[in-house]
Amino acid sequence: VVLLAIAASAYYTGHRLRVLLDLSNRWLLPVIFIVVVAGALVAAGLAVRSTNSLVGTLYVWGGYAITLQAYLLILLLAHYVIQLGWSLPPKGSALVIIALAVVATLAGSILAFRFSVRETEIPISKLNGELRVLQISDVHLGHHRGKDYLEKVVAEANRQNPDLVLITGDLVDSDVALLPGVLDPLSTLTTPAYFVTGNHEKTVDLERALA
C-alpha cells in the first residue's frame, strides 16, 4: 500500500508538471518520476548493508530525488488548491514551483551537514549540585556522514565539558559506519559516555554496532 501510494504521488507530480508546462508527451514525465523514486528506494534498501561507493552515491542522490519529489508534490497540491479560487499562469507557476522545490532541497542538503547545540535546565529536587549531561542523538553515520563529521561532534562535546555524555541511538546508518576507523573519534571523548541503540543499529547489525 505504501509503495503504491509513493508511485501514485510520483505519477501525479509528473502528470501535473506535464500539464502545466504544456508538454506533448503524455507519459514521459510521470514515468521518469516513478522510475527515479523507485530507483531511490531500491538504492536506500541496498545501501544499509553495502560499503560500495557507487551504491552509496546512488543512495545519497536518491535521497535528494525523493526530497525534491516530496517538495514538488506539496507545492503542486497547494497550487491546485489556490487555483480553485484564483487563475494562475500555468507555465510561470510551474517554473516557480520547480525553483522553490530545488531551493528547498539544496537548503536541506546543506543543513543536513550541520548540527545544533541546545541547552535546557531540568530541575531535579534530589540532585545534590549541578550535573551537566550532554546528549548526542541521531548522528546517522554512513554514506552521508562519516568520520570527519563525527570528529566535529566529539570536538564540540569536549568543548562543552559535560560531566556525562549520553549517546541515545541511531549513531550508525549503514555498514559504512562500521568500517575500521570510522568510530575512532568516540575514543577521544574526555567524559564518561553511555550508549543505547536505536532502530538503525538494529537495521544495520546490532551485535556489530554494539561491539
C-alpha positions as CSV (number, residue, x, y, z in Angstrom):
1,V,0.0,0.0,0.0
2,V,2.8,2.4,0.9
3,L,4.7,1.6,-2.3
4,L,1.5,2.1,-4.4
5,A,1.0,5.5,-2.6
6,I,4.5,6.6,-3.4
7,A,4.1,5.5,-7.1
8,A,0.8,7.4,-7.3
9,S,2.3,10.5,-5.8
10,A,5.3,10.3,-8.3
11,Y,2.9,9.8,-11.2
12,Y,0.8,12.8,-10.0
13,T,3.8,15.0,-9.8
14,G,5.0,14.2,-13.3
15,H,1.5,14.4,-14.8
16,R,0.8,17.8,-13.2
17,L,4.1,19.3,-14.3
18,R,3.5,18.0,-17.8
19,V,0.1,19.7,-17.9
20,L,1.3,22.9,-16.5
21,L,4.3,23.0,-18.8
22,D,2.1,22.0,-21.8
23,L,4.4,19.1,-22.8
24,S,3.1,16.9,-25.6
25,N,4.4,13.5,-24.4
26,R,1.8,12.2,-22.0
27,W,3.8,9.5,-20.3
28,L,7.4,10.7,-20.3
29,L,7.4,12.8,-17.1
30,P,5.2,10.5,-15.0
31,V,7.3,7.5,-15.9
32,I,10.6,9.4,-15.2
33,F,9.3,10.4,-11.7
34,I,8.2,6.8,-10.9
35,V,11.5,5.3,-12.1
36,V,13.6,7.8,-10.3
37,V,11.7,7.4,-7.0
38,A,11.6,3.6,-7.3
39,G,15.4,3.6,-8.0
40,A,16.0,5.8,-5.0
41,L,14.0,3.4,-2.7
42,V,16.0,0.4,-4.1
43,A,19.3,2.2,-3.5
44,A,18.2,3.0,0.0
45,G,17.5,-0.6,0.7
46,L,20.8,-1.8,-0.7
47,A,22.9,0.9,0.9
48,V,22.2,-0.2,4.5
49,R,24.2,-3.4,4.1
50,S,26.6,-2.2,1.5
51,T,30.0,-0.4,1.7
52,N,30.2,0.0,-2.1
53,S,30.9,3.7,-3.0
54,L,28.6,3.5,-6.1
55,V,25.7,2.2,-4.1
56,G,26.4,4.9,-1.5
57,T,26.4,7.6,-4.2
58,L,23.2,6.4,-5.7
59,Y,21.7,6.3,-2.2
60,V,22.7,9.9,-1.5
61,W,21.4,11.2,-4.8
62,G,18.3,9.1,-4.4
63,G,17.7,10.8,-1.1
64,Y,17.8,14.2,-2.8
65,A,15.5,12.9,-5.6
66,I,12.9,11.7,-3.0
67,T,13.2,15.0,-1.1
68,L,12.7,17.0,-4.4
69,Q,9.7,14.8,-5.3
70,A,8.1,15.4,-1.8
71,Y,8.5,19.2,-2.1
72,L,7.1,19.2,-5.7
73,L,4.1,17.2,-4.5
74,I,3.4,19.5,-1.6
75,L,3.7,22.6,-3.8
76,L,1.6,21.2,-6.6
77,L,-1.1,20.3,-4.2
78,A,-1.0,23.8,-2.8
79,H,-1.1,25.2,-6.3
80,Y,-4.2,23.1,-7.1
81,V,-6.0,24.4,-4.1
82,I,-5.0,28.0,-4.9
83,Q,-6.2,27.5,-8.5
84,L,-9.7,26.7,-7.2
85,G,-10.1,30.4,-6.3
86,W,-7.5,32.2,-8.5
87,S,-6.3,31.8,-12.0
88,L,-2.6,31.3,-12.2
89,P,-0.4,31.2,-15.3
90,P,0.4,27.5,-15.9
91,K,4.0,27.7,-17.2
92,G,5.0,30.5,-14.9
93,S,3.6,28.9,-11.8
94,A,5.2,25.5,-12.8
95,L,8.6,27.2,-13.1
96,V,8.2,28.9,-9.7
97,I,7.2,25.5,-8.1
98,I,10.2,23.8,-9.6
99,A,12.5,26.6,-8.4
100,L,11.1,26.6,-4.9
101,A,11.4,22.8,-4.7
102,V,15.1,22.9,-5.9
103,V,16.0,25.7,-3.4
104,A,14.3,23.8,-0.5
105,T,16.1,20.6,-1.4
106,L,19.5,22.3,-1.6
107,A,18.9,24.2,1.6
108,G,18.0,20.9,3.3
109,S,21.1,19.2,2.0
110,I,23.4,21.9,3.3
111,L,21.7,22.0,6.7
112,A,22.0,18.2,7.0
113,F,25.7,18.5,7.5
114,R,25.3,20.9,10.4
115,F,24.4,20.1,14.0
116,S,22.9,22.3,16.6
117,V,23.6,22.5,20.3
118,R,20.6,23.2,22.5
119,E,20.8,23.9,26.3
120,T,18.0,23.2,28.7
121,E,17.8,23.2,32.5
122,I,15.9,20.4,34.2
123,P,15.3,20.8,37.9
124,I,15.6,17.6,40.0
125,S,14.9,18.1,43.6
126,K,17.0,15.2,45.0
127,L,20.1,16.0,42.9
128,N,22.9,17.4,45.0
129,G,24.5,20.1,42.9
130,E,24.6,20.8,39.2
131,L,25.2,18.0,36.7
132,R,26.0,18.8,33.1
133,V,24.7,16.0,30.8
134,L,25.4,16.2,27.1
135,Q,23.1,14.1,24.8
136,I,24.2,13.1,21.3
137,S,21.4,11.6,19.2
138,D,20.7,10.6,15.6
139,V,24.2,11.2,14.1
140,H,23.4,8.7,11.3
141,L,26.9,7.9,10.2
142,G,27.0,6.2,6.9
143,H,27.1,7.2,3.2
144,H,26.0,10.8,4.0
145,R,28.2,11.4,7.1
146,G,31.5,9.9,8.0
147,K,34.4,10.1,10.4
148,D,35.0,13.8,9.7
149,Y,31.5,14.7,10.8
150,L,31.8,12.5,14.0
151,E,35.1,14.3,14.8
152,K,33.3,17.6,14.8
153,V,30.5,16.3,17.0
154,V,33.1,14.9,19.5
155,A,35.1,18.1,19.5
156,E,32.0,20.1,20.3
157,A,31.1,17.6,23.1
158,N,34.5,18.0,24.6
159,R,34.3,21.8,24.3
160,Q,31.1,21.8,26.3
161,N,32.9,20.0,29.1
162,P,30.0,18.0,30.5
163,D,30.0,15.6,33.4
164,L,28.4,12.8,31.4
165,V,27.7,12.0,27.7
166,L,24.7,10.0,26.6
167,I,24.6,8.7,23.0
168,T,20.9,7.9,22.5
169,G,20.7,5.8,19.4
170,D,20.9,5.9,15.6
171,L,24.6,6.6,15.7
172,V,25.1,4.4,12.6
173,D,23.1,4.3,9.4
174,S,24.8,1.7,7.3
175,D,27.6,-0.8,7.2
176,V,29.9,2.0,6.1
177,A,29.8,3.4,9.6
178,L,31.2,0.1,11.0
179,L,34.3,0.1,8.8
180,P,37.6,0.3,10.7
181,G,38.4,3.7,12.0
182,V,35.1,5.4,11.4
183,L,34.0,5.3,15.1
184,D,37.5,6.1,16.4
185,P,36.7,9.7,17.3
186,L,34.5,8.4,20.1
187,S,37.6,7.3,21.9
188,T,38.7,10.9,22.3
189,L,35.7,11.8,24.4
190,T,37.0,13.3,27.6
191,T,33.9,12.4,29.6
192,P,32.4,9.1,30.6
193,A,29.9,8.1,27.9
194,Y,27.0,5.7,27.8
195,F,25.3,4.4,24.6
196,V,21.9,2.9,23.9
197,T,20.8,1.6,20.5
198,G,18.2,3.0,18.1
199,N,16.2,1.3,15.3
200,H,19.0,2.0,12.8
201,E,21.6,-0.1,14.8
202,K,19.1,-3.0,14.6
203,T,18.6,-2.5,10.9
204,V,22.4,-2.5,10.2
205,D,23.7,-5.1,12.6
206,L,23.0,-4.8,16.3
207,E,25.8,-7.0,17.5
208,R,28.5,-5.4,15.3
209,A,27.2,-1.9,16.3
210,L,27.5,-2.7,20.0
211,A,30.9,-4.2,19.5
